[in-house]
Every structure is written in C-alpha cells, then in structure tokens.
Amino acid sequence: MYEGGHTLEREVIVALDFPTFEDTLSFLEQFRGEELFVKVGMELYLQNGPVILQQIQAFGCKVFLDLKLHDIPNTVYSVTKGLAQFGVEMLTVHAAGGVDMLRAAKKGMLDGGSAHTKVIAITQLTSTSEANMQKEQLIEKPLHESVLHYAQLAKEAGLDGVVSSVYEVADILEVCGNDFVTVTPGIRCATDEVGDQKRVATPQQAYEQGASYIVVGRPITKSTNPLQAYKQMVNRFKEA
C-alpha cells in the first residue's frame, strides 16, 4: 500500500470506446447531470476527427485524449501544438519515443497555449506481459523496472505523469513525487471478465497503491446499467 501523501484529486475516467458519435451520445445521455471525465481513444477520434472533442465537451465532459503519440520530436511538437486548441485535460504520448520527443510534446502543448493540459507518457501497456515485453520488445529487464525507467524519463522531460498498471504506481510515486500523475487502466471488479488485459486490478487496489485516476471501459460501457456501474466504481475507488 502507498503510504505517501497524495496531492491530487482521484477520479474515475470512463473510456468511450465507441466507433461513432451517435453511439457515444446514446451512452452519454444516460449520464445527464453527472460531471464525467471521459477518455477519447484512437477508435473514436480517428473515425470522427477533432470535431468529436468539441461535441463531447459541449456535453459537459472533461476529455482525456488517449492518442499515444510516437514519432520524431518535430512531428510530435507540431501535433501537440495543434491539439492545444481543444483544451483537453490530458494527452498521451509514448515514453518509448525518448526524452527529446517527450520534451517536444510538452513544449508543443505550452506553445499552443494550453498550459493546463497534462501531457502524460505511456510506459508499458496493461495488455503487455513481462514475457511478451522481453520476447517482442527485446527488453531484458523486468517489466516493473522498465515501467519505472520510462516514468523517470517522463519526469526528466517535464511531463506531468504516466500511464501504468496499478502494480507500479506506488514505486512511481516514490521516485517521481506525490504530485506526479498516475493513470491506471485495466481496472476490473472481482467478478468482471479480464478480456485482453494482462495486468488487471480492482478499484480498491488502485486506491491503495495511490493512483490518481483509473480508466474504466467495458465494466461500465457494457453494463446493463452503465450509470449504476459507474457510481459503484466511483465509490469503490474514492472510498476504498
């Protein structure tokens, strides 16, 4: 359990993993009156374009734009500078792009005029096991060590935080500080199906390890009562 003093508000982010705005709107209509924080990933963004961000924000939602940018520094700088106009709460880039690319991502966001947008780095995906990482990425270090290394690179580059599994959060906060944002996907309740995730955890475990945000998709979006599932997830995370 993480015993440090966390300085950040904890929130549940709902993953809007839908192909169309119509599907998204139908889902969001069930949450009238709720102040939702939602994730817009590649599926929704790339099939609908930037207008999807404005449409969702008009609904009153805060947006976590999960595009996992990974390219040469100049390209990433130009992209983040352009995305700054949408004023999203968070944007992801891949830590594997290196310190120069990470710095360029943050600089682009600042130069674009969106100082409040948190730029955070993907460490290792929660669908990646240690065996997969070592065989397919040829990283011989333990997965936990790889994640901490990427977190330290992100901190060095001036980023606001990282995405990791719950199991690395406490050590990330230990080396990067209590104000370093930790976003944890792969959240499931004990009775939920794991799906394609490898390193899953419950909202209670995320709370105990000190996570700033949990990202929850299918346990809410595929529920027969999404609003109830969301409120249960919030209660389990914030009042664990």
C-alpha positions as CSV (number, residue, x, y, z in Angstrom):
1,M,0.0,0.0,0.0
2,Y,1.2,3.5,-0.8
3,E,1.6,5.5,2.4
4,G,2.7,8.9,1.0
5,G,0.6,12.0,1.0
6,H,-1.2,12.2,-2.4
7,T,-1.7,15.8,-3.5
8,L,-4.0,15.1,-6.4
9,E,-7.8,14.5,-6.7
10,R,-8.7,11.0,-7.5
11,E,-11.2,10.5,-10.4
12,V,-12.7,7.7,-12.5
13,I,-12.3,8.2,-16.2
14,V,-14.8,6.4,-18.5
15,A,-13.4,5.0,-21.7
16,L,-15.6,5.9,-24.6
17,D,-14.5,3.1,-26.8
18,F,-17.3,3.5,-29.4
19,P,-16.9,3.9,-33.2
20,T,-19.3,6.7,-33.8
21,F,-20.5,9.9,-32.1
22,E,-24.1,8.5,-32.3
23,D,-23.1,5.6,-30.2
24,T,-21.2,7.9,-27.9
25,L,-24.1,10.3,-27.5
26,S,-26.5,7.5,-26.8
27,F,-24.2,6.3,-24.0
28,L,-23.7,9.8,-22.6
29,E,-27.4,10.6,-22.5
30,Q,-27.6,8.1,-19.6
31,F,-25.3,10.4,-17.5
32,R,-27.3,13.7,-17.6
33,G,-26.3,15.7,-14.5
34,E,-23.1,13.8,-13.9
35,E,-19.7,15.6,-14.3
36,L,-18.0,12.9,-16.3
37,F,-14.3,12.6,-17.1
38,V,-14.1,10.6,-20.3
39,K,-11.4,9.0,-22.4
40,V,-11.4,9.5,-26.2
41,G,-9.1,7.0,-27.8
42,M,-7.9,6.3,-31.3
43,E,-11.1,4.4,-32.3
44,L,-13.4,7.3,-31.7
45,Y,-11.0,10.1,-32.6
46,L,-9.7,8.7,-35.8
47,Q,-13.1,7.7,-37.2
48,N,-14.7,11.0,-36.4
49,G,-12.0,13.7,-36.4
50,P,-11.3,16.6,-33.9
51,V,-15.0,17.7,-34.0
52,I,-15.7,14.8,-31.7
53,L,-13.8,16.5,-28.9
54,Q,-15.9,19.7,-29.2
55,Q,-19.1,17.6,-29.3
56,I,-18.2,15.7,-26.1
57,Q,-17.0,18.9,-24.3
58,A,-20.3,20.6,-25.3
59,F,-22.0,17.7,-23.4
60,G,-20.1,19.0,-20.3
61,C,-17.4,16.3,-20.1
62,K,-13.7,16.7,-19.4
63,V,-11.6,14.9,-22.0
64,F,-8.6,12.6,-21.7
65,L,-7.3,12.3,-25.3
66,D,-5.5,9.0,-25.5
67,L,-3.7,9.1,-28.8
68,K,-0.4,7.5,-27.7
69,L,1.7,9.8,-30.0
70,H,5.0,8.3,-31.0
71,D,7.1,10.0,-33.8
72,I,10.1,12.2,-34.3
73,P,10.2,15.2,-32.0
74,N,9.4,17.8,-34.6
75,T,6.3,15.9,-35.7
76,V,5.1,15.4,-32.1
77,Y,5.7,19.0,-31.3
78,S,3.6,20.1,-34.3
79,V,0.8,17.7,-33.4
80,T,0.6,18.7,-29.7
81,K,0.7,22.4,-30.6
82,G,-2.2,21.9,-32.9
83,L,-4.2,19.8,-30.4
84,A,-3.7,22.5,-27.8
85,Q,-6.6,24.5,-29.3
86,F,-9.1,21.9,-27.9
87,G,-8.1,22.3,-24.3
88,V,-8.3,18.7,-23.3
89,E,-7.4,17.7,-19.7
90,M,-4.8,15.1,-20.6
91,L,-3.0,13.8,-23.7
92,T,-0.8,10.7,-24.0
93,V,2.5,10.1,-25.8
94,H,4.7,7.0,-25.8
95,A,7.6,7.2,-23.4
96,A,9.5,4.9,-25.8
97,G,9.8,7.9,-28.1
98,G,12.6,9.2,-25.8
99,V,13.3,12.3,-23.8
100,D,13.6,14.6,-26.8
101,M,10.2,13.6,-28.1
102,L,8.7,13.9,-24.7
103,R,10.0,17.4,-24.2
104,A,8.8,18.3,-27.6
105,A,5.3,17.1,-26.8
106,K,5.1,19.2,-23.7
107,K,6.6,22.2,-25.4
108,G,4.1,22.0,-28.2
109,M,1.2,22.0,-25.8
110,L,2.6,25.0,-24.0
111,D,3.4,26.9,-27.2
112,G,-0.1,26.1,-28.4
113,G,-1.5,28.0,-25.4
114,S,-2.9,25.1,-23.3
115,A,-0.8,25.2,-20.1
116,H,-3.5,23.3,-18.1
117,T,-3.4,20.2,-20.3
118,K,-1.4,17.4,-18.7
119,V,0.9,15.6,-21.1
120,I,1.5,12.1,-19.8
121,A,3.6,9.1,-21.1
122,I,2.6,5.6,-21.8
123,T,5.0,3.2,-20.1
124,Q,4.1,-0.4,-20.8
125,L,0.5,-1.2,-21.9
126,T,-1.5,-3.2,-19.4
127,S,-2.1,-5.7,-22.2
128,T,1.6,-6.5,-22.2
129,S,3.0,-9.2,-20.0
130,E,6.6,-9.4,-18.9
131,A,7.2,-12.4,-21.2
132,N,5.7,-10.5,-24.2
133,M,7.9,-7.5,-23.5
134,Q,11.0,-9.5,-23.2
135,K,10.3,-11.6,-26.3
136,E,8.8,-9.0,-28.6
137,Q,10.4,-5.7,-27.5
138,L,13.8,-7.4,-26.6
139,I,13.8,-5.6,-23.3
140,E,15.6,-8.0,-20.9
141,K,14.9,-6.1,-17.7
142,P,11.9,-7.0,-15.6
143,L,8.7,-5.2,-16.6
144,H,8.4,-3.3,-13.4
145,E,11.9,-1.9,-13.9
146,S,11.0,-0.9,-17.5
147,V,8.0,1.0,-16.3
148,L,9.9,2.9,-13.6
149,H,12.6,3.8,-16.1
150,Y,10.0,5.2,-18.5
151,A,8.4,7.1,-15.6
152,Q,11.8,8.7,-14.7
153,L,12.3,9.7,-18.4
154,A,8.9,11.3,-18.4
155,K,9.7,13.2,-15.2
156,E,13.1,14.3,-16.6
157,A,11.4,15.6,-19.8
158,G,9.0,17.7,-17.7
159,L,5.8,15.7,-18.4
160,D,3.0,15.6,-15.8
161,G,2.7,11.9,-15.3
162,V,2.4,8.4,-16.8
163,V,0.1,5.6,-17.6
164,S,0.9,2.3,-16.0
165,S,-0.7,-0.7,-14.4
166,V,-1.7,-0.4,-10.7
167,Y,1.2,-2.5,-9.7
168,E,3.8,0.1,-10.5
169,V,2.1,3.1,-9.1
170,A,3.5,3.2,-5.5
171,D,7.1,2.9,-6.8
172,I,6.5,5.6,-9.5
173,L,5.2,8.0,-6.8
174,E,8.2,7.1,-4.6
175,V,10.7,8.1,-7.3
176,C,8.8,10.8,-9.1
177,G,6.9,12.5,-6.3
178,N,3.4,12.7,-5.0
179,D,2.3,15.4,-7.5
180,F,3.2,13.1,-10.4
181,V,0.0,12.0,-12.2
182,T,-0.6,8.2,-12.4
183,V,-3.3,7.0,-14.7
184,T,-4.2,3.3,-14.4
185,P,-6.2,1.3,-17.0
186,G,-7.0,-2.4,-16.8
187,I,-9.5,-1.8,-13.9
188,R,-11.9,-4.6,-13.2
189,C,-14.1,-5.6,-10.3
190,A,-13.6,-9.1,-8.9
191,T,-16.5,-10.5,-10.9
192,D,-15.6,-8.8,-14.3
193,E,-14.1,-10.5,-17.3
194,V,-10.5,-9.7,-17.9
195,G,-10.8,-9.6,-21.7
196,D,-7.5,-8.7,-23.5
197,Q,-5.9,-7.2,-20.4
198,K,-3.0,-9.0,-18.7
199,R,-2.2,-6.8,-15.6
200,V,-5.6,-6.0,-14.2
201,A,-6.6,-4.7,-10.7
202,T,-9.6,-3.7,-8.8
203,P,-10.5,0.0,-8.0
204,Q,-9.7,-0.7,-4.4
205,Q,-6.2,-1.9,-5.3
206,A,-5.7,1.3,-7.4
207,Y,-6.8,3.4,-4.4
208,E,-4.4,1.6,-2.0
209,Q,-1.5,2.0,-4.4
210,G,-2.1,5.7,-4.7
211,A,-3.4,6.0,-8.3
212,S,-4.6,9.5,-9.3
213,Y,-7.0,8.2,-12.0
214,I,-8.5,4.9,-13.0
215,V,-9.7,4.3,-16.6
216,V,-12.7,2.0,-16.8
217,G,-14.2,0.9,-20.1
218,R,-16.2,-2.3,-20.6
219,P,-17.2,-2.8,-16.9
220,I,-19.2,0.4,-17.4
221,T,-19.9,0.7,-21.1
222,K,-21.1,-2.9,-21.5
223,S,-23.1,-2.9,-18.3
224,T,-26.9,-3.3,-18.5
225,N,-27.0,-0.2,-16.2
226,P,-24.0,2.0,-17.0
227,L,-24.8,4.8,-14.6
228,Q,-25.1,2.4,-11.7
229,A,-21.9,0.6,-12.7
230,Y,-20.1,4.0,-12.9
231,K,-21.3,5.1,-9.4
232,Q,-20.3,1.8,-7.9
233,M,-16.8,2.2,-9.5
234,V,-16.5,5.7,-8.1
235,N,-17.5,4.6,-4.6
236,R,-15.0,1.7,-4.7
237,F,-12.2,4.0,-5.9
238,K,-12.8,7.1,-3.8
239,E,-14.0,5.4,-0.6
240,A,-11.9,2.3,-0.6
